[in-house]
Each structure stands twice: as C-alpha cells, then as structure tokens.
Amino acid sequence: MDGHTILALNYDQSEVEGSPEVIWIDTECLDFSSISPTFAEYTDDLIHVDEHPCFEVSQLSRHKLLTESSFTFEYPDGFTEVVEQKLFDTDKSILLYVRQSFPEGEEHSLCEITKPLDPDQATIEAYRTSPIQTWHLTLAPVDHDDFEQAEDQIHWLHAYKTSRGWKNAESSGVPICATYELKDKQALKELRKNLLGGEPGERALAEEQWQEKMDGMSDEDMEGLFPHMMMQMIENSEQMVKDLDLGDPPPEIKDAFEHLSQLKEKLVHDIRERGVNAPAVPPELVDLMKQLLMDQDKET
C-alpha cells in the first residue's frame, strides 16, 4: 500500500487455478486496473531486464535543441550525483531528456510535454538546498488534467541501468508534467519566458510569492497563519455547496447530515478560538492566500 493506492491479488480473476490476477486499486477514485494476469508473471516482470534502453538518445539530435545543462552534486557522505538535462522542441511538444549518474548506475528519462504550455502551471520553486541551492521550473500543457486525452499517449520513458542490464518503463494516462532544474534562478526565468513566449500566468506568480513568504516565516508566524487558511477553506467549501443547490438531504441520511453539521460548527469554533490567540497575519499574505484558494476551487 502506498498512500491512496494498493497493489492487491484478485482471486476472482485467475487465468491459472490458484494464481490470482495482480491489480492496482485507487482507493480515492474507487477504481482499479489490471497489472498482470498472474502473480508469477508480475514477479518475472519485476526482475526482467533488457539489453538496451527503451529509447535511443542519439535520435533526439534530429530535434531542435533549446537548452542544456549539467552539474555535479557532491554530498557530505561521499555520494556523488551527476545530472544532465536537455530540452528539445518539436512541432507539437517539448521533450525533456534527463540523465542521472551515480556510483550504483545511471538513469535516463524522456518526457514529452504537449504544446502549448500552461502559463499558470509554470512555477519556479526552490528544489535542492544541499549541497548547493537549485531551482526547478514546472512544465505542463494547458490540458494537463485531461485524463481521457492522455490515456493512450505514452509520454514518459524511463531506463535504469543495472549490473544485469536495463530496466525499462513507460507511463501514460496520468497528468503530464515535468521539471527542469538549474542553479541560476534568473536563467530559469529567462528560459520560462522563452518557452511561454511571454510572462507566466497570475496563478504561477502568486504561488511563487506565497512560497517565498512561507519559506521566510518563523514557526510562530506559521501557527498564526494556519487558522486563517482553515477558515478560508471552510468558507470556500460552503460557497461551493450553496452554488450546487443540492436542497435538503434525503430522509435516510438526514441524521448523519445533521451530525456532520454539528461537528463542522465545533471545528469552526475551535479554529476561531485558535485564531484569536495567534499572532497577527500581514493583510497582503491573507489576500494572497485567498487568491490561491479561490483559484483551486475554480479548478475543482
């Protein structure tokens, strides 16, 4: 089990008697997918390796190279990591190639991000803090949450080199996004401007401002901000329910609905009490928080 997903054995579906199907369950969406028809095939796939990686890096040279970077991280424990990145431009998409090398082996990944890019998702945020500071830029298409469109599109290839051979993987049908990492934040801003053909969206800028302010806050300031965030989220959710105009709850769940309403009222009371005793929050930070939460509700 990993978060809200589970790998399970389905004995209702067995191609071979006594050998259950392996399924993947999303407990949040109440959905499941078949991973392998039998447990034996599933374990065989886990240890299977290929003679070559699943894509040829040399083939990328036929595309226009937008930018490339390479840097080495030397950690205090003696571990060394080398990261190489290249961005390519095609007629319909941006290709991000990343190669990571370390003592145990190396990893190659290729991600395809369909154009145009979403200006509101193009945030620049602090990434690594040690041994050197780096920043990463999020690259996502405007239809990044269109699951039906992405379902049959393989947009991510991954190859991991082991002592036995290459372990290859591919992905499709999930939100398509990638990040490009640099040590120079200003250079990353220039890259973003070139990729977008202009400035980032208001939401991206608001998220960056929010993160910068959060990074500079003390634990006491964070404690003061929490009640305001919770109250704004509750107000937004109540407005969403009003807009849906669901009417009165059915008789069979009326008691449960009233019980939940009482619990919510107690929660609101406790949060307000906590807010009274908490340090004051700068008005501009409260306005920024409201903007981000309202944008999230619009997406929902």
Disulfide bonds with the S-S distance in Angstrom:
none
